[in-house]
Amino acid sequence: VFSDDPKLHVRQRYVLGDGAMQQMAQSSVFLSGMGALGVEIAKNITLAGVKTVTLHDTKLCETWDLGCNFFIRRDDVLNQRKRVEAVCPRVGELNPYVHVDMSSCPLDDNIDLSFLKKYQCVILTESSLSLQKRINQFCHSQQPPIRFISSDAYGICVRIFCDFGEAFEVSDPTGEELKEIFIQSITQDNSGVVTCIDNQPHGLQTGQSVIFREINGMVELNGTTRQVSVISSHSFEIGDTSHFQPYEHGGFFVMVKTPQIYKFETLEQQLCDPQVLIPDLSKPEAPLHIHAAMLALDAFQEKHGRLPNIGCLEDAEALLKLTEEFPVNAELVRCMSKTARGTLPPLAAAAGGIASQEVLKAITGKFGPLQQWFYLDALEVVRPLQSLSAEEFFPRGDRYDGLRACIGESMLLELHKLRVFMVGCGAIGCEMLKNFALLGVGLAKSLGEVCITDPDLIEKSNLNRQFLFRPHHIQTPKSTTAAEATREINPELQIDAHLNKVCPATESIYSDSFYSSLNVVVTALDNVEARRYVDSRCLCNQRPLLDSGTMGTKGHTEIIVPYLTESYNSHRDPPEEEIPFCTLKSFPSVIEHTIQWARDKFESAFFHKPSMYNSFWQTHVSAEAVLQRMQVGESMEGAFQVVKLLSRRPSHWEQCVIIARLKFEKYFKRKALQLLHSFPLDTRLKDGSLFWQSPKRPPTPTEFDDHLYHTHWAFLPLEKSIVTDETAKKPDQMKMPLSSEEEREAIAQLEEAISTDESTRKSLRMNPLQFEKDNDSNGHIDFVTSASSLRARMYSIEPADRLKTKRIAGKIIPAIATATAAVSGLVALELVKVVGGYGFESFKNCFFNLAIPVVVLSETAPVKRTVIRNNLSFTIWDCWTIFGHEDFTLSDFMNAVREKYTIEPTMVVHGVKMLYVPVMPGHSKRLKLTMQKLIKPSVDRRYVDLTVSFAPETDGDEDLPGPPVRYYFSPDGKAP
């Protein structure tokens, strides 16, 4: 699959690896049940790229399905099509390399199951427990076993069960990238202790194994694998080293991934003693309670031939009676009974993402599988709604009946009139729009609206996980295309699609009045800085923010609610460590260093120097004037570089190859010789230790070899893919001094440009190249890969292939559809709580890693309150206000703050501009100046937020910062 079109699955390849992708491309999957959960799984595994998916279902399309199956349309209902007939072609459109077929034969207790032998994995949804047990037993008994997964969604509860056989081998249980950790010391002892350099954490666990490389002294360890026993975060034991030579210096180790065998029991065996994953540590008993309740639900269906009726108290008590043998949460059982016929689409999306990842594990042996049950409930969503009358939940014959059964009519109407702003329409954005469509968020008839914005165009690599897009959408805007596709799911939605970035430059569009019209903001972004900015705007305008993100199989959600929780900016991850300049320039030790070096060379040669060149000609528009000043020997800034570029620019292809050959000599031979001349191999530091020891690696000069095409010759033709007929695109990057002859040649070229026609004068311009990672025909990644590999070999570093180089150089975030579906579902669940105005204890943040698998739900961080004195305090959500006028002075402002908030202002700051700091010279004179003159607002500016410090209650203490003070320039808060 992926080899036919590598661009399609490039982000997923970084998650799964080529081995797992090849296994998927040879695997066939059978999936039964095209309800809310089944269609989610079908979408995710088809996007992932298996060989064949057989979709099975026997039901007809109903109006009800429109609210839970995003691939069923109103025409399908009117024409009484089978669900599988409606869904199959639309699933098939997701990935042209996956064969999607369908079956609508009855799947019951009498069917011959031998047809399942051609599948590597079988997934059941909406199946009776008796059928699940029969099919599971059949799959378990095959040699090799057919991997079996069953999953169900009943209203507020979902479950997933996995059985991959009695001996399921996993090649990579964690999926974590292996890192080289450099060694500080190894003791000669029984047992020898390895200490990492600079107390770097090794990230190992006792029982894991490592392999050693490049050790000096204790060479017996090189190439050997040792099991570790962890002592601390930066040291571990490796067994007897007492008979080895003493350790001298250097070396590193890498963790060895050893296959792990997992043992599974059948569904029948697991019913009485289930092995469960606990997602919410605040209620560790919940999975077993849901297990008992859902088994009771299975028994209820077996007995009555139906699910409990919506809102029926009698059925709820009957279901509760079936759980008498188990200690269960009665409230959970009653809620499950009342909502069992309904569907919460976001809960199905979350469960579908998790179940789909288990499918991929089942057919690839990649990542640790779920053992063996996963349960999740949305009790916090429906608990506050249980006091509503039963009529609230009864069907009304529209697409929202399944959702209405869970949250009631009143909440449904609140969702319809919601005004949402979503920033980003990529992978998470597409999934969120699907959830909005199924929830009925922002309906035109209710004056609701979903406003979305994204400046990006659709690329081929997006199609692997941004499921609203198709191949014919490539190079169209994400936002408008996503909006059109979402309206197909639910034509009632009102969607306003923009193509803007959300940043300070667009605050005239996304103004305070814009934010004041919103109910909630959702981010679907892929970078921290954009999140921080949107968070600051939400904080400023007291609007809730729902944030989420993924990286490979990992995902997070964060719910930010005004006056209840901290904001996104309340916590900061440690800044990403930059590689020291000296390391990049002379002392690389790992492949990331050589890739960054090559990327920097690209930026210098193809962007910065051409940009500087163009900038020079913008300053000096007349070539004649420049020529005259050069002829009299006048010094001009940048002229030296410009002359050098002019004199050395190639005019034909052979010259490009010559330049590349000279660069090869400079970078990979002369640089090494220069370093070894300055620091010979036996150089020692003042303490007597060797200069060239770990992590420093001595370089080896590289002699150009005509026979080494893939490494040496590959560096030369790269220029061809970058240089076009306009040869000024390819500046020379050698830094040798110009000869007088070369200077005369450059002047001659200037004279020629002056004397000839306008088209020749254009050669005084270059086209700087912005690094573009996704266009494989432009040669950018090829240049970086080749240059990085040559430098890596020069320093005895294992080179990286093109795929890895592209990920590191392009700072690509690995991505997979399963994780995206899961985070969007979890966020959409929290949206319902925000709309309902739920209390702090109801909200849940989530972190998960589907590779392990781990799912952790936790309470949000409560907002901190700063107490100034007994009757005066504030939080980050508070904002003090002062209304001024045209003649309002700084002194008036300080008096107003003093009178209104009974504090003594001591300092006033606007952003980075100090308006009033008493210790600064002349600041006391500013008290008489007007606020208008001090701040100089733009014409349309209504207010500014100022930072005001105030005197402490006790002498000797430092001044205290208060909340932002919003100063309005006019008494009515309108723009002047």
KEGUFI-790691 format. One line per 3 residues: their letters; for each residue y, x, z negated of C-alpha. Coordinates in steps of 0.2 Angstrom, whole numbers, plus 5000, padded with zeros to 4 digits. Layout:
a	Y,X,Z  ...
***
This chain:
vfs	5000,5000,5000  5013,5012,4994  5009,5026,5007
ddp	5013,5014,5021  5031,5012,5014  5035,5024,5000
klh	5053,5018,4999  5047,5001,4993  5038,5007,4977
vrq	5047,5022,4973  5054,5017,4956  5037,5010,4951
ryv	5028,5027,4957  5038,5035,4943  5031,5023,4931
lgd	5012,5023,4936  5010,5038,4947  5002,5040,4964
gam	4984,5039,4957  4986,5022,4949  4996,5016,4964
qqm	4981,5021,4975  4969,5012,4964  4980,4996,4964
aqs	4980,4997,4983  4961,4996,4983  4959,4982,4970
svf	4957,4963,4972  4963,4950,4959  4958,4932,4956
lsg	4971,4922,4947  4968,4903,4942  4982,4891,4937
mga	4999,4889,4946  5009,4883,4931  5024,4892,4923
lgv	5013,4906,4917  5002,4908,4932  5016,4909,4945
eia	5025,4923,4934  5009,4933,4934  5007,4930,4953
kni	5025,4936,4956  5023,4952,4946  5006,4959,4952
tla	5011,4955,4970  5027,4965,4968  5017,4979,4960
gvk	5006,4981,4975  4988,4976,4973  4977,4975,4989
tvt	4972,4956,4988  4977,4942,4976  4968,4925,4977
lhd	4978,4911,4970  4968,4896,4963  4974,4879,4958
tkl	4968,4861,4960  4984,4851,4955  4997,4842,4966
cet	5015,4846,4965  5025,4835,4953  5043,4833,4949
wdl	5039,4841,4932  5034,4857,4941  5052,4860,4948
gcn	5057,4865,4930  5044,4877,4927  5037,4884,4944
ffi	5051,4893,4954  5041,4893,4970  5039,4874,4971
rrd	5053,4864,4980  5057,4846,4980  5049,4844,4998
dvl	5033,4850,4991  5033,4836,4978  5039,4822,4990
nqr	5025,4828,5002  5012,4828,4988  5007,4846,4993
krv	4995,4855,4982  5003,4868,4970  4993,4882,4977
eav	4998,4878,4995  5016,4878,4990  5016,4894,4980
cpr	5004,4905,4991  5016,4908,5006  5031,4911,4995
vge	5021,4924,4984  5015,4932,5000  5033,4935,5005
lnp	5036,4946,4990  5026,4961,4997  5020,4962,5015
yvh	5007,4975,5010  4998,4963,4999  4985,4950,5006
vdm	4988,4934,4997  4976,4920,4999  4972,4904,4990
ssc	4958,4892,4984  4958,4874,4978  4940,4872,4975
pld	4936,4865,4957  4933,4878,4944  4922,4869,4932
dni	4907,4872,4921  4895,4869,4935  4902,4882,4948
dls	4892,4897,4953  4902,4912,4947  4895,4925,4959
flk	4910,4923,4970  4920,4933,4957  4910,4949,4960
kyq	4921,4954,4974  4936,4955,4962  4940,4969,4950
cvi	4950,4958,4938  4950,4939,4934  4965,4930,4926
lte	4963,4912,4920  4978,4901,4915  4977,4882,4911
ssl	4958,4883,4909  4948,4875,4895  4941,4886,4882
slq	4923,4883,4887  4927,4888,4905  4936,4904,4898
kri	4921,4908,4888  4908,4906,4902  4918,4916,4915
nqf	4922,4929,4902  4903,4931,4898  4900,4933,4917
chs	4913,4946,4919  4908,4956,4904  4890,4956,4909
qqp	4893,4964,4927  4891,4982,4931  4904,4988,4931
pir	4912,4974,4921  4925,4963,4929  4941,4965,4919
fis	4945,4948,4911  4962,4941,4905  4965,4924,4900
sda	4983,4917,4895  4990,4901,4890  5007,4893,4886
ygi	5008,4877,4876  5026,4873,4873  5032,4885,4860
cvr	5017,4896,4859  5009,4908,4871  4993,4919,4870
ifc	4985,4933,4880  4967,4939,4878  4960,4954,4886
dfg	4941,4960,4889  4939,4975,4899  4921,4979,4895
eaf	4912,4989,4882  4917,5006,4888  4934,5005,4897
evs	4941,5022,4901  4960,5025,4901  4966,5041,4909
dpt	4983,5041,4901  4985,5030,4885  5004,5033,4883
gee	5012,5037,4900  5024,5049,4892  5030,5063,4903
lke	5023,5080,4897  5036,5092,4892  5035,5111,4890
ifi	5039,5116,4872  5043,5134,4869  5035,5144,4855
qsi	5044,5153,4841  5029,5161,4832  5010,5160,4830
tqd	5001,5166,4814  4985,5177,4814  4976,5166,4802
nsg	4962,5153,4799  4970,5142,4803  4984,5149,4814
vvt	5001,5140,4813  5012,5137,4829  5030,5135,4826
cid	5042,5128,4840  5057,5138,4845  5073,5132,4836
nqp	5063,5119,4826  5062,5109,4842  5051,5093,4838
hgl	5034,5094,4847  5030,5075,4847  5012,5078,4844
qtg	4999,5069,4833  4984,5076,4824  4969,5076,4835
qsv	4979,5078,4851  4976,5094,4862  4988,5107,4869
ifr	4986,5120,4882  4995,5137,4880  5004,5147,4894
ein	5013,5164,4896  5010,5170,4878  5014,5189,4875
gmv	5003,5197,4862  4991,5184,4858  4985,5183,4876
eln	4968,5175,4871  4976,5158,4869  4983,5158,4887
gtt	4975,5145,4897  4965,5138,4883  4965,5121,4875
rqv	4966,5118,4857  4966,5103,4846  4981,5102,4834
svi	4983,5097,4816  5001,5092,4813  5010,5101,4798
ssh	5028,5095,4802  5038,5089,4816  5040,5107,4823
sfe	5024,5115,4818  5005,5113,4819  4988,5121,4816
igd	4977,5126,4830  4961,5133,4821  4956,5151,4819
tsh	4967,5164,4827  4963,5178,4814  4953,5189,4827
fqp	4966,5188,4841  4979,5201,4845  4996,5198,4835
yeh	5008,5186,4843  5023,5196,4850  5034,5184,4859
ggf	5036,5170,4872  5025,5157,4879  5025,5138,4878
fvm	5012,5124,4876  5010,5107,4885  5000,5092,4878
vkt	4984,5089,4887  4981,5071,4891  4963,5067,4887
pqi	4954,5051,4893  4951,5038,4879  4937,5025,4879
ykf	4941,5008,4873  4928,4995,4867  4931,4977,4870
etl	4921,4961,4863  4919,4945,4872  4930,4930,4870
eqq	4916,4922,4860  4914,4936,4848  4933,4938,4846
lcd	4936,4919,4841  4931,4921,4823  4937,4938,4819
pqv	4952,4941,4831  4960,4958,4834  4978,4954,4836
lip	4995,4963,4840  5009,4959,4827  5025,4958,4836
dls	5036,4951,4822  5034,4961,4806  5045,4948,4796
kpe	5030,4936,4799  5015,4947,4800  5003,4932,4797
apl	5010,4922,4812  4998,4928,4825  4983,4923,4815
hih	4991,4906,4812  4994,4903,4830  4977,4909,4834
aam	4970,4895,4822  4982,4882,4829  4978,4885,4847
lal	4959,4885,4844  4963,4868,4836  4972,4863,4851
daf	4957,4868,4862  4946,4857,4851  4959,4843,4852
qek	4958,4843,4871  4939,4844,4871  4938,4829,4859
hgr	4952,4818,4867  4952,4825,4885  4971,4827,4884
lpn	4985,4837,4875  4994,4829,4861  5007,4817,4866
igc	5026,4823,4866  5034,4820,4849  5019,4810,4843
led	5017,4811,4824  5000,4804,4824  4993,4817,4836
aea	5002,4831,4826  4993,4826,4810  4977,4825,4819
llk	4979,4842,4826  4984,4848,4808  4968,4841,4802
lte	4958,4851,4814  4965,4867,4806  4959,4862,4788
efp	4947,4877,4788  4961,4890,4790  4977,4893,4780
vna	4990,4889,4793  5008,4886,4794  5009,4867,4795
elv	5027,4867,4802  5020,4878,4817  5005,4866,4820
rcm	5016,4851,4820  5029,4859,4832  5015,4865,4843
skt	5008,4848,4844  5024,4839,4848  5029,4852,4862
arg	5011,4856,4869  5014,4847,4885  5031,4855,4888
tlp	5036,4871,4894  5048,4884,4889  5051,4894,4905
pla	5058,4910,4896  5043,4911,4885  5032,4909,4900
aaa	5042,4923,4908  5040,4935,4893  5021,4932,4892
ggi	5019,4933,4911  5027,4950,4911  5016,4956,4897
asq	5000,4949,4904  5004,4956,4921  5005,4974,4914
evl	4988,4971,4907  4982,4967,4924  4988,4983,4931
kai	4980,4992,4916  4964,4984,4920  4963,4990,4938
tgk	4970,5007,4936  4965,5013,4919  4983,5018,4916
fgp	4991,5015,4899  4983,5009,4883  4976,4991,4885
lqq	4980,4976,4873  4966,4975,4860  4963,4960,4861
wfy	4975,4946,4857  4994,4944,4859  5002,4929,4852
lda	5021,4924,4852  5030,4909,4847  5047,4902,4849
lev	5047,4892,4832  5065,4898,4829  5071,4890,4845
vrp	5064,4873,4841  5064,4872,4822  5083,4866,4820
lqs	5079,4852,4833  5064,4844,4824  5076,4832,4815
lsa	5081,4824,4831  5074,4807,4836  5058,4807,4846
eef	5067,4799,4860  5076,4815,4863  5060,4823,4869
fpr	5053,4809,4880  5051,4812,4899  5065,4805,4910
gdr	5056,4808,4927  5067,4823,4932  5064,4842,4934
ydg	5068,4845,4916  5055,4835,4908  5044,4850,4903
lra	5059,4859,4895  5065,4842,4887  5049,4841,4878
cig	5053,4857,4869  5072,4857,4866  5077,4839,4868
esm	5090,4830,4878  5106,4835,4868  5102,4854,4870
lle	5098,4851,4888  5115,4844,4891  5123,4859,4882
lhk	5114,4871,4894  5119,4860,4909  5138,4862,4905
lrv	5137,4881,4900  5149,4893,4908  5140,4910,4909
fmv	5146,4927,4916  5132,4938,4921  5137,4956,4926
gcg	5124,4964,4938  5112,4956,4950  5098,4969,4951
aig	5081,4967,4944  5086,4960,4927  5099,4949,4935
cem	5087,4941,4948  5075,4937,4934  5089,4930,4923
lkn	5095,4919,4938  5078,4912,4939  5078,4908,4921
fal	5095,4900,4922  5089,4889,4937  5073,4883,4927
lgv	5084,4880,4911  5097,4871,4921  5111,4882,4915
gla	5128,4879,4923  5126,4863,4933  5140,4857,4944
ksl	5138,4839,4939  5141,4844,4921  5156,4856,4925
gev	5145,4871,4921  5145,4887,4930  5136,4904,4932
cit	5148,4917,4938  5139,4933,4944  5146,4949,4950
dpd	5138,4965,4958  5147,4977,4970  5130,4984,4977
lie	5121,4981,4993  5102,4978,4993  5091,4993,4997
ksn	5073,4993,5002  5068,5001,4985  5075,4985,4977
lnr	5062,4974,4984  5049,4980,4973  5056,4972,4958
qfl	5071,4961,4963  5061,4947,4968  5075,4936,4975
frp	5077,4948,4989  5067,4950,5006  5067,4963,5019
hhi	5079,4954,5030  5092,4954,5016  5093,4973,5016
qtp	5111,4979,5017  5118,4962,5011  5127,4960,4995
kst	5116,4957,4980  5127,4944,4971  5129,4932,4986
taa	5111,4934,4992  5104,4931,4974  5116,4916,4972
eat	5109,4908,4988  5091,4912,4983  5094,4904,4966
rei	5101,4888,4973  5084,4886,4983  5075,4886,4966
npe	5088,4873,4958  5101,4866,4970  5110,4858,4956
lqi	5117,4875,4949  5135,4880,4952  5135,4898,4955
dah	5151,4909,4959  5146,4925,4966  5158,4940,4966
lnk	5157,4958,4973  5168,4967,4960  5164,4980,4947
vcp	5169,4975,4929  5180,4988,4923  5198,4991,4919
ate	5204,4990,4937  5198,4972,4938  5205,4966,4922
siy	5217,4955,4933  5202,4946,4939  5191,4946,4923
sds	5206,4943,4912  5207,4936,4894  5210,4918,4901
fys	5194,4921,4912  5184,4926,4896  5191,4912,4886
sln	5184,4900,4899  5166,4906,4895  5153,4902,4883
vvv	5142,4917,4884  5141,4934,4894  5125,4942,4900
tal	5123,4960,4905  5111,4965,4918  5117,4983,4920
dnv	5108,5000,4922  5121,5011,4913  5128,5013,4895
ear	5146,5015,4899  5147,4999,4909  5139,4990,4894
ryv	5151,4998,4882  5166,4991,4892  5159,4973,4894
dsr	5155,4974,4875  5173,4978,4871  5180,4964,4882
clc	5168,4952,4873  5173,4958,4856  5191,4957,4861
nqr	5189,4939,4866  5176,4934,4853  5162,4930,4866
pll	5143,4931,4863  5135,4945,4873  5116,4945,4878
dsg	5111,4963,4883  5095,4970,4889  5088,4985,4898
tmg	5072,4993,4904  5066,5011,4907  5048,5011,4915
tkg	5037,5001,4903  5050,5001,4889  5062,4987,4886
hte	5075,4981,4874  5086,4966,4870  5101,4965,4859
iiv	5110,4949,4854  5128,4950,4849  5136,4935,4842
pyl	5154,4934,4836  5156,4935,4817  5138,4936,4814
tes	5132,4953,4821  5137,4970,4825  5143,4973,4843
yns	5135,4985,4856  5148,4998,4852  5144,4998,4833
hrd	5130,5010,4836  5129,5025,4848  5114,5035,4854
ppe	5117,5054,4853  5125,5060,4868  5114,5067,4882
eei	5113,5086,4880  5121,5095,4894  5112,5111,4901
pfc	5123,5126,4896  5132,5134,4911  5124,5152,4907
tlk	5107,5144,4908  5110,5136,4925  5118,5151,4932
sfp	5106,5165,4926  5093,5159,4914  5083,5144,4919
svi	5067,5140,4909  5061,5123,4915  5061,5114,4932
eht	5076,5103,4926  5087,5118,4926  5083,5123,4944
iqw	5085,5105,4950  5102,5104,4942  5107,5121,4949
ard	5102,5115,4967  5111,5098,4964  5127,5108,4959
kfe	5125,5119,4975  5125,5103,4985  5140,5096,4977
saf	5150,5113,4979  5145,5115,4997  5146,5098,5004
fhk	5158,5089,4993  5170,5099,4982  5174,5112,4995
psm	5177,5100,5010  5187,5089,4998  5198,5104,4993
yns	5200,5108,5011  5206,5091,5015  5217,5091,5000
fwq	5225,5107,5007  5229,5099,5023  5236,5083,5015
thv	5248,5095,5005  5252,5106,5020  5253,5093,5035
sae	5260,5105,5047  5247,5118,5053  5263,5127,5061
avl	5271,5129,5044  5255,5136,5036  5253,5148,5050
qrm	5271,5155,5048  5269,5157,5030  5252,5166,5032
qvg	5259,5178,5045  5272,5184,5033  5259,5186,5019
esm	5265,5172,5008  5253,5167,4995  5248,5148,4995
ega	5236,5140,4982  5219,5136,4991  5224,5145,5006
fqv	5211,5159,5004  5196,5146,5003  5203,5137,5018
vkl	5205,5152,5028  5187,5157,5023  5180,5140,5028
lsr	5189,5141,5045  5183,5159,5049  5165,5156,5044
rps	5162,5138,5050  5147,5138,5063  5151,5132,5080
hwe	5133,5130,5086  5115,5128,5078  5110,5146,5078
qcv	5125,5150,5067  5119,5137,5055  5102,5145,5053
iia	5110,5162,5051  5121,5156,5037  5106,5148,5029
rlk	5097,5164,5030  5111,5174,5022  5112,5161,5008
fek	5093,5163,5005  5096,5182,5003  5111,5179,4991
yfk	5103,5166,4980  5085,5171,4979  5085,5190,4981
rka	5102,5198,4977  5105,5187,4962  5088,5193,4955
lql	5092,5211,4958  5109,5209,4950  5102,5202,4935
lhs	5088,5215,4933  5101,5228,4935  5112,5221,4922
fpl	5097,5217,4910  5082,5228,4914  5065,5221,4908
dtr	5065,5233,4893  5082,5228,4887  5083,5225,4868
lkd	5095,5215,4857  5103,5223,4842  5089,5216,4831
gsl	5077,5226,4842  5069,5210,4850  5067,5210,4869
fwq	5081,5202,4879  5069,5194,4891  5059,5183,4880
spk	5056,5165,4878  5064,5154,4884  5072,5167,4895
rpp	5062,5171,4910  5065,5187,4920  5068,5183,4939
tpt	5058,5191,4953  5068,5195,4969  5061,5185,4984
efd	5058,5193,5000  5059,5181,5015  5042,5179,5023
dhl	5041,5172,5041  5024,5165,5037  5029,5155,5021
yht	5035,5139,5031  5034,5126,5017  5044,5137,5005
hwa	5055,5150,5014  5058,5142,5031  5060,5125,5024
flp	5076,5131,5016  5084,5135,5033  5082,5120,5044
lek	5089,5109,5030  5107,5112,5037  5102,5102,5053
siv	5100,5086,5044  5117,5088,5036  5128,5096,5049
tde	5133,5085,5064  5142,5088,5080  5158,5089,5069
tak	5154,5107,5063  5168,5106,5050  5156,5096,5039
kpd	5146,5112,5036  5157,5124,5026  5151,5141,5022
qmk	5147,5144,5004  5147,5163,5004  5159,5172,4992
mpl	5161,5189,5000  5179,5195,5003  5187,5192,5020
sse	5190,5206,5031  5207,5208,5039  5198,5204,5056
eer	5192,5188,5049  5209,5183,5043  5216,5187,5060
eai	5202,5176,5067  5206,5162,5055  5225,5163,5060
aql	5219,5163,5079  5209,5147,5075  5225,5139,5068
eea	5235,5144,5083  5222,5137,5094  5223,5120,5084
ist	5241,5120,5086  5242,5123,5104  5228,5111,5110
des	5227,5092,5110  5226,5080,5095  5207,5079,5096
trk	5206,5098,5093  5218,5097,5078  5205,5085,5070
slr	5194,5100,5067  5206,5104,5053  5198,5090,5044
mnp	5180,5089,5035  5170,5074,5030  5164,5077,5012
lqf	5147,5071,5008  5143,5061,4993  5126,5064,4986
ekd	5115,5049,4991  5097,5049,4984  5091,5034,4993
nds	5094,5038,5011  5079,5049,5016  5085,5053,5033
ngh	5101,5062,5027  5093,5078,5021  5101,5078,5003
idf	5085,5077,4993  5077,5089,5005  5091,5102,5002
vts	5089,5100,4983  5070,5100,4983  5070,5116,4994
ass	5083,5126,4984  5076,5120,4967  5058,5126,4972
lra	5064,5143,4978  5074,5146,4962  5059,5140,4952
rmy	5047,5152,4960  5059,5166,4958  5059,5162,4939
sie	5040,5159,4938  5043,5140,4935  5031,5127,4942
pad	5041,5119,4956  5043,5100,4957  5038,5090,4972
rlk	5050,5079,4982  5047,5064,4972  5050,5072,4955
tkr	5065,5081,4961  5072,5065,4968  5070,5056,4951
iag	5079,5070,4941  5092,5075,4954  5096,5056,4957
kii	5095,5052,4938  5084,5038,4944  5078,5026,4930
pai	5059,5022,4932  5057,5003,4934  5043,4990,4936
ata	5043,4971,4938  5033,4968,4922  5045,4975,4910
taa	5060,4967,4919  5052,4949,4918  5048,4952,4899
vsg	5065,4957,4894  5074,4943,4904  5062,4930,4896
lva	5066,4936,4879  5085,4936,4882  5084,4918,4889
lel	5076,4912,4873  5090,4919,4863  5102,4910,4875
vkv	5096,4894,4869  5099,4899,4851  5117,4905,4855
vgg	5120,4888,4864  5114,4879,4849  5125,4888,4837
ygf	5110,4894,4827  5112,4904,4811  5110,4923,4809
esf	5092,4923,4803  5086,4914,4819  5091,4928,4831
knc	5079,4942,4836  5082,4958,4845  5067,4966,4853
ffn	5060,4983,4858  5044,4985,4867  5033,4998,4876
lai	5020,4989,4887  5011,5005,4890  5005,5007,4872
pvv	5007,4992,4870  5020,4988,4856  5031,4973,4855
vls	5043,4973,4840  5055,4959,4836  5068,4961,4823
eta	5083,4953,4815  5100,4958,4823  5111,4970,4813
pvk	5123,4959,4802  5142,4962,4804  5149,4974,4791
rtv	5164,4967,4782  5178,4979,4776  5187,4974,4760
irn	5205,4979,4758  5206,4970,4741  5199,4955,4733
nls	5208,4942,4744  5209,4952,4760  5195,4958,4771
fti	5190,4959,4790  5176,4963,4802  5176,4970,4820
wdc	5177,4952,4826  5194,4949,4817  5211,4951,4826
wti	5228,4949,4817  5242,4942,4827  5261,4945,4828
fgh	5272,4935,4840  5288,4944,4845  5302,4942,4858
edf	5312,4952,4870  5323,4960,4856  5309,4962,4844
tls	5310,4980,4837  5297,4991,4829  5305,4988,4812
dfm	5304,4969,4815  5285,4971,4820  5282,4981,4804
nav	5291,4968,4793  5281,4954,4801  5264,4963,4797
rek	5270,4966,4780  5275,4948,4777  5261,4940,4785
yti	5246,4951,4779  5254,4958,4763  5250,4976,4767
ept	5262,4991,4769  5260,4997,4787  5261,5016,4788
mvv	5256,5020,4806  5256,5011,4823  5246,5017,4838
hgv	5244,5010,4855  5228,5017,4863  5231,5036,4863
kml	5250,5034,4861  5258,5035,4844  5272,5022,4842
yvp	5276,5026,4824  5269,5041,4814  5282,5045,4800
vmp	5277,5063,4799  5281,5066,4817  5299,5072,4821
ghs	5311,5058,4827  5299,5044,4824  5310,5036,4811
krl	5323,5033,4824  5310,5023,4834  5311,5009,4821
klt	5327,5003,4830  5319,5003,4847  5312,4987,4855
mqk	5293,4985,4857  5296,4982,4875  5304,4999,4877
lik	5291,5008,4867  5276,5000,4876  5283,4997,4893
psv	5271,4983,4897  5268,4977,4915  5276,4961,4921
drr	5261,4950,4919  5256,4958,4902  5255,4945,4888
yvd	5250,4956,4873  5244,4973,4868  5232,4977,4854
ltv	5239,4990,4842  5230,5000,4828  5240,4999,4812
sfa	5235,5009,4797  5241,5004,4780  5244,5011,4763
pet	5230,5011,4750  5230,5001,4734  5228,5017,4724
dgd	5239,5033,4725  5230,5048,4732  5218,5039,4743
edl	5219,5040,4762  5228,5027,4773  5216,5013,4779
pgp	5214,5007,4796  5215,4988,4798  5208,4976,4812
pvr	5217,4976,4829  5234,4969,4828  5238,4959,4844
yyf	5256,4959,4847  5262,4945,4859  5278,4949,4868
spd	5284,4931,4868  5284,4918,4854  5272,4907,4864
gka	5260,4921,4869  5264,4919,4888  5268,4933,4900
p	5287,4937,4901
***
